[in-house]
Amino acid sequence: MKSADSAILSHWHSPSEHTVWDNHFDLELHFAFASDPADLTSFVALAIMFDRLHGEMENTENPFITTVLDAWKTRDAEGDAKRPMDFSLLAKQVMDMDDSFTTYMGSWTSPECTPGITLVVLTKVLSISQTQLDGFQKYSPVNINDKN
């Protein structure tokens, strides 16, 4: 799989769209990769869960989330971040997950709900602090769960 910084698309859900062990979590990030971006069925979506209570360390700041928030806080008038997100911090957190994932064939969850997407859901839940979760609500360009 390609690295997160080569993802074609990313978005987030709060609360999580997926469940792990029958639990929803505070935040779910999706990164989408494609062998052919023109073919919506060639996509693989990676889902990563973050939670204040179920993360590897309760209510602890996550270094990757800090870089995401810093990038969003520095957006210019066109919406471009002036500070990069450090995906290596995320990679370090997920590298040791071994077989801590599940995969299934699904579909996009927004219209037109195109089927044939491979979803990889990491089952290890990463930590996030309440302050960081509040920052996502305040600074994020979009929450897919928003109905507005």
C-alpha positions as semicolon CSV with decimal commas, in nm:
position;residue;x (nm);y (nm);z (nm)
1;M;0,000;0,000;0,000
2;K;0,118;0,352;-0,071
3;S;0,207;0,593;0,207
4;A;-0,054;0,823;0,360
5;D;0,109;1,128;0,201
6;S;0,028;0,983;-0,143
7;A;-0,339;0,933;-0,058
8;I;-0,575;1,062;-0,323
9;L;-0,839;1,160;-0,074
10;S;-0,885;1,183;0,300
11;H;-1,175;1,271;0,524
12;W;-1,298;1,205;0,875
13;H;-1,606;1,100;1,065
14;S;-1,698;1,196;1,421
15;P;-1,828;0,978;1,570
16;S;-1,673;0,688;1,383
17;E;-1,854;0,529;1,092
18;H;-1,719;0,179;1,166
19;T;-1,733;-0,011;1,492
20;V;-1,463;-0,227;1,645
21;W;-1,569;-0,471;1,917
22;D;-1,920;-0,319;1,884
23;N;-1,792;0,026;1,984
24;H;-1,808;0,354;1,797
25;F;-1,513;0,587;1,861
26;D;-1,459;0,961;1,883
27;L;-1,292;0,999;1,545
28;E;-1,231;0,792;1,232
29;L;-0,987;0,905;0,964
30;H;-1,004;0,764;0,612
31;F;-0,726;0,768;0,356
32;A;-0,811;0,650;0,004
33;F;-0,561;0,513;-0,247
34;A;-0,625;0,404;-0,606
35;S;-0,433;0,221;-0,875
36;D;-0,647;0,414;-1,128
37;P;-0,813;0,729;-0,987
38;A;-1,059;0,731;-1,279
39;D;-1,190;0,388;-1,172
40;L;-1,379;0,423;-0,843
41;T;-1,364;0,047;-0,789
42;S;-0,982;0,051;-0,781
43;F;-0,979;0,232;-0,446
44;V;-0,856;0,098;-0,114
45;A;-0,972;0,293;0,191
46;L;-0,778;0,279;0,517
47;A;-0,978;0,357;0,833
48;I;-0,800;0,457;1,154
49;M;-0,987;0,502;1,484
50;F;-0,904;0,752;1,758
51;D;-1,071;0,768;2,097
52;R;-1,030;0,940;2,433
53;L;-1,125;0,634;2,640
54;H;-1,040;0,334;2,421
55;G;-0,709;0,460;2,280
56;E;-0,382;0,301;2,378
57;M;-0,342;0,573;2,645
58;E;-0,662;0,734;2,777
59;N;-0,724;1,100;2,688
60;T;-0,363;1,150;2,574
61;E;-0,258;1,389;2,298
62;N;-0,168;1,216;1,974
63;P;0,140;1,366;1,801
64;F;-0,001;1,309;1,451
65;I;-0,331;1,479;1,537
66;T;-0,130;1,775;1,669
67;T;0,032;1,819;1,326
68;V;-0,308;1,794;1,154
69;L;-0,453;2,064;1,378
70;D;-0,145;2,285;1,334
71;A;-0,178;2,254;0,956
72;W;-0,548;2,341;0,962
73;K;-0,494;2,640;1,192
74;T;-0,247;2,788;0,941
75;R;-0,464;2,764;0,628
76;D;-0,449;3,063;0,398
77;A;-0,745;3,228;0,225
78;E;-0,748;2,952;-0,041
79;G;-0,764;2,683;0,227
80;D;-0,407;2,559;0,176
81;A;-0,218;2,464;0,490
82;K;0,109;2,652;0,542
83;R;0,241;2,380;0,776
84;P;0,268;2,018;0,664
85;M;0,105;1,726;0,843
86;D;0,367;1,479;0,964
87;F;0,243;1,144;0,836
88;S;0,556;0,972;0,965
89;L;0,414;1,016;1,316
90;L;0,103;0,825;1,211
91;A;0,310;0,561;1,034
92;K;0,509;0,498;1,353
93;Q;0,184;0,436;1,543
94;V;0,043;0,187;1,294
95;M;0,363;0,004;1,191
96;D;0,355;-0,228;1,492
97;M;-0,008;-0,330;1,446
98;D;0,081;-0,662;1,280
99;D;-0,255;-0,828;1,219
100;S;-0,460;-0,562;1,399
101;F;-0,692;-0,499;1,106
102;T;-0,990;-0,638;0,925
103;T;-1,072;-0,599;0,559
104;Y;-1,387;-0,629;0,354
105;M;-1,538;-0,530;0,022
106;G;-1,777;-0,241;0,059
107;S;-1,886;0,081;-0,103
108;W;-1,838;0,454;-0,074
109;T;-2,061;0,582;0,203
110;S;-2,158;0,902;0,025
111;P;-2,375;0,923;-0,288
112;E;-2,352;0,751;-0,532
113;C;-2,234;0,479;-0,290
114;T;-2,022;0,309;-0,558
115;P;-1,960;-0,057;-0,466
116;G;-1,633;-0,246;-0,508
117;I;-1,416;-0,054;-0,260
118;T;-1,170;-0,252;-0,048
119;L;-1,181;-0,126;0,310
120;V;-0,904;-0,189;0,561
121;V;-1,010;-0,104;0,917
122;L;-0,736;-0,090;1,177
123;T;-0,863;-0,248;1,498
124;K;-0,604;-0,092;1,726
125;V;-0,754;0,233;1,852
126;L;-0,518;0,529;1,881
127;S;-0,538;0,793;2,150
128;I;-0,672;1,145;2,115
129;S;-0,724;1,408;2,383
130;Q;-1,045;1,602;2,445
131;T;-0,862;1,921;2,341
132;Q;-0,762;1,759;2,009
133;L;-1,114;1,629;1,948
134;D;-1,249;1,981;2,011
135;G;-0,987;2,112;1,766
136;F;-1,111;1,875;1,495
137;Q;-1,464;2,009;1,543
138;K;-1,339;2,369;1,527
139;Y;-1,071;2,366;1,254
140;S;-1,152;2,078;1,022
141;P;-1,253;2,167;0,668
142;V;-1,523;1,896;0,670
143;N;-1,677;1,625;0,886
144;I;-1,850;1,370;0,663
145;N;-2,103;1,310;0,942
146;D;-2,217;1,675;0,935
147;K;-2,563;1,693;0,787
148;N;-2,550;2,071;0,720
